[in-house]
Structures are given as C-alpha cells and as structure tokens.
Amino acid sequence: MPESVPASLIIDTLKDTFREARKELAAEVAEPPQHSHLGWILSVPDTHQKTVLAALDKEEQIRVLTCATEDEAATIAGGLYIGGEPVVLMIQHAGLYASVNTLRGVAMDGRIPTFYMIGLLSREKDKAPRESRHSMVRYCEPLLDTFGIPHATLEGPDDVHYIPEYYRLSRQRKGPAVVLVGLETA
Amino acid sequence: MAADAKTHEMKPMKPEEVLRLIAAQRGAAICVPTMTTGPEWRAIAPNDLSVGCVGFMGGASSLGLGLALARPDRRVLVLDGDGSLLMQLGSLATIAGAAPRNLVHFLFKNGVYQTSGAQWIPGGLTVDFVTMARGAGYRAALAIHDIEDFRKRLPEILTMEGPVFVELHTGLAEQTPMTARGGVPFPEQVTNLRAKLLRPRATA
C-alpha cells in the first residue's frame, strides 16, 4: 500500500537536488548566477503537497514564488532556466490540465528542462491512479504518456530518489519530466 | 468612455518608432518581445540579448519575470501586447508579488489582436491596464500617448526601480508574425541567450 512522504524528507531531497544542479552548472559555465539561495519552487498551491508548502515557508535556502496560474509557473521556470537557476514546479493535476499549451510551447517545443511535482489530489489509497474513480486522477498519467513525458510516482518515503533522478532526466532530455505525488504529504 | 475618447483624439504612436527608441537606449538589458513587437525587434536587434515569446501567446511577462529573478544584475524589458497580457493577466499580481527591481513591462496597446486579423480584444481600447498594474502592486505604472513624450521619459523609465509598467498607446504594426515569418526558432533563442548569460566553458 502507498504511504505518505514526510515534508521534511521532500525538502531535504530538494535541497540536495538543487545543490547538485548548481555544482553541475558551475562546472559547465564561466558565469553561473551568484545567489545565496539554493533554488526555486514555483507553486500554484496544491492541497496534496500543503505540508511541504507550509514547511517551505520557514526555509531560507529555497525561494518560493506563488504564481497565479500554472501557465505562469511553467513560463517563469523557462526564464529562470535561461538565467541558470534551478527550479521545481509544484502544482496539482488540475493545474497540469489547465496549462497543457504552455507545457507544450515552453517545455516541449522550447526544449526547456522543466521538472514538475504534481499532486494527485483525491487519489484513493487502494487504487492505482489509472483506476481512480476521479477523472482528474485517472487522466493524469495517460495525458503525460500522450505527450511522451517521463514520469514516476512517489508511493512512499523510499521513492524520493525519483526527485533528483527525474530532475536530472529533464536536463538530459531538455524537456519536461514529472514526479507524481501519490498520497497527500505528511 | 473617457479612455476611448482620449485615444481617438490623439494620433497613436508607431510601434516601430517606439521599439527603435527602446533599442537605442536599452544598453545591456535582456528583452522579451512577443507577437507584433517580434518582427520589428528581430530587424532592429538581431542576435542579441533577446528571447521572443513564440508559440505560447501570453507568456512574455512571465518569461521576463523568470529572467529578472535569475539575473538581478541586468534590466529586463518585456515588450508585451494588450491581447497577450489578457491571456495571463494574473501575471501582473505575480510580478508585483515577486517585486523584481530590474523589470520594466512595456505594454503596446492597440486594442486588437492584430496578428489574427485585428479583432477587438475584450473591452477594446477602454481597458485600463495602468490601473490594473497599479492595483496589482507595481511600483510605478504610467501611460504614454505621444512619441516625443516617450522619447523624453524613456531614460528615466529605464532606471526606475521596478517593477515598472508602461502602457504605450500605439497603432498597428507594419508586420506581424504572420506576415513576417521566420526568425530564429524559440529553442535556439533559448540556447543562445543562455549561452550569452552564462558563457559555457567550451566557448568562454
């Protein structure tokens, strides 16, 4: 059975992911951006990841920008990427559906590495997301598959390794990669 | 309505003239053109610190915000359109919330979706974007109707603490992305600008 992932574990993993991204960029370019923070979370608040967002409020090493829409979040992420900043988008499945054209135009056609953490709000613990009785849960993986976007699902604390892996994958593929958050974070 | 009447009394600025003034004074600013500002900007400022919002209409302000947050050492100038901004109007609040001191958001207001055939935008010329930007929380928001006034005020605008919003009352552009196709594809613009900003070691 899937388990909730503690917010603290996700945040520690994000910090490590950002550190690694900055280290790699510093090895690749002569003028990496110089900031005191590690990276950015662009969020359109997600009920499913609300414990993470609450804990991030107290974090000084990660900057959080709340966006009005997921279209904005994906596009701001593009600008941050061009400027050399590590970014993670935290949204929910409904926001993915709302911003499909931006996902296509910016991350896919623009070949901009864009890493998403997408909460599967209302996902039933005893069902695979594709079997959910809620359309917003059920259609998420098929939509990502249709667009050829690689994705994995956090089904418990042991799965947090997907965060740096799919972050790296977005960089390697120069496009979007997604980690779905299976259950509400603890 | 008042805004409509005022606009009709005055001769709108030519967007090409406005863009040429900006190009002459921008210095090392990063620029983000979109839609009808794209073709002329491409001609004025080819292969420079610019990235066009192409293929995701409405995204110029957000793309500019991301750049401004990543590179606070540089000015970022967004060359937006009124129809485009309406597609991500919430970005006014997001920009104001992030409060980048280095962002200037120029809005070329012509009241229409020129690229798709000049259909009126919702509300046409009566939409007051200055009030919206001010209400969202931009540090400054102003409208300019006259090219000589713009010429005089531009140096100050480019040094003001951002985010600054400037509504420019312009006529139709000579070219649109549909009549002047081509230019560097968006992914290459991204790669080029990123390389100019970060200087990959292989080419440094």
Interface residues (C-beta under 8 A of the other chain):
Chain A: L25 A27 E28 V29 A30 E31 P32 P33 W40 L65 T66 C67 A68 T69 D71 E72 T75 I76 A77 G78 G79 L80 Y81 I82 G83 G84 E85 N101 T102 R104 G105 V106 D109 G110 R111 I112
Chain B: V51 G55 F56 G58 G59 S62 L63 G64 L65 G66 L67 A68 L69 A70 R71 Q88 G90 S91 A93 T94 G97 A98 F186 P187 V190 T191 L193 R194 L197 L198 R199 P200 R201 A204
